[in-house]
Amino acid sequence: MAAGPLESTDPRTLGGFEIVARLGEGGQGVVYEGWSAAGERVAIKVLKGGTDPVTRRRLARELEAARSVAPFCTARVLAAELDRPEPYVVSEFVAGPSLHDRVKTGGPLRDGDLDRLAVGTASALAAIHAAGIVHRDFKPGNVLLGPDGPRVVDFGIARPLDGATATSELAGTPPYMAPEQLRGVPASAAADVFAWAATMVFAATGRAPFGQDTVASVFHRLLSAPPDLAGVPESLLPVLRDCLAKDPEHRPTAKELMIRLVDPTRESTAVLAPDLTRFIGTTAPTVVSPTAMLGVSDRRVPRRAIAAIVSGAAVVVAIVAFFLINQGTTLPSGGPSEPVVSAETGTEPGTTSEITTGTTSGPATGTLVSGAFAGTWKGDVVSQDSRKDTYGLTIILGEGDREGYAIRESCEQALRVTRNRGNALDLTMEQQGQCVGGDITLTSSGGDTLVYEGQEGGGSLAYRGELSRSS
């Protein structure tokens, strides 16, 4: 990530760290380059809206996730201050570009560079899952190519592999999201594996396997089309095909993936020994999860990895133990949820907009417009960056409808309700011609005003504003 000059409103010091340059800015905050008093180069992420409890919980979650993952595969957290209007986290500076920037400027990776990236990031993903974390936004922009190997960063929308914090929200970046997420299944470790494979396709070809044009087109391909793997080296094709399976049960785990990359000869179609099959089938615990709601068993038996075990007794013991210990780590449905913010600073430019459904304070109440949101709403929305671009917006919604309209400047676009959460309505704004689409949330306080929050187009820039009922 190339550094830029500081702006007049930027801080020059934070908590004893000197700030020397800007590394990036998004809808949720700014990342700076800085130095510690001891002369260590650092990255400092400062979040906007620190007085908002949602933002503070999000930052605390990111901090906890980053600290729980083995430091070899991510940027080590050095310091943090959450109890301030603009909380910040100081982390180790990774001296290297993101994978997205490297491919866009230098072209696809080849040969040993690609192999090292695949093994390094698969190992990182296995370590993340071993820490009990689902990353939920694995993509080229969140892989930094440091001099000592790749680092996976940005745990801002990460969640524990724990049913207590599971949600049914969409979170992530469309070209790298798994198909089951589009059906309302919470992101799981299997979704991370899918995103890893999509990221490797980008690294090898310079493009995402399901495209990165409009959100609707990408979602259609994710659900019904095979991945475009033209240009991927033959050596990686089998494992990437398996990782990009539509059914999460057919994907290898990150640990299996790591083993296959290090020793491709372990991939085998051999039939499991009957005794081993019976052992796994009767011993592994049963878990009720979102995949079960789709009619898919959650008792994952990664057959290629287990079949390969037959050639080595020591590996048999290790892998079978891993299966039995970790059988219950797929996110179950239900349970309380926390706010999700997927507009991370440093989002790669040029990708389809990230998806978030915002804060959840209770169970969904359907996908229809309720009376609190019905009517014609007008007001100004403002970009949440230093430019403060402003435009007038009109939103028209009918009670009981699933669709509505948004009018802004010369654009009139369809709106589709994705979720009604009682006091908040989540909608997708369809792209039409040169009028960019995006995802918005309208929040009602019970009166004649709505708070508008949205991300539009291909970046992470957020827009906010207040709309008033006009009829």
Beta strands, then each sheet from edge to edge (+ up, - down):
strand 1: 13-14
strand 2: 17-26
strand 3: 29-35
strand 4: 41-47
strand 5: 77-81
strand 6: 88-92
strand 7: 133-134
strand 8: 143-146
strand 9: 149-152
strand 10: 159-160
strand 11: 375-383
strand 12: 390-397
strand 13: 403-408
strand 14: 411-420
strand 15: 424-429
strand 16: 438-444
strand 17: 449-456
strand 18: 462-469
sheet 1: 1+ 2- 3+ 4- 6+ 5-
sheet 2: 7+ 10-
sheet 3: 8+ 9-
sheet 4: 11+ 12- 13+ 14- 15+ 16- 17+ 18- 11+
end
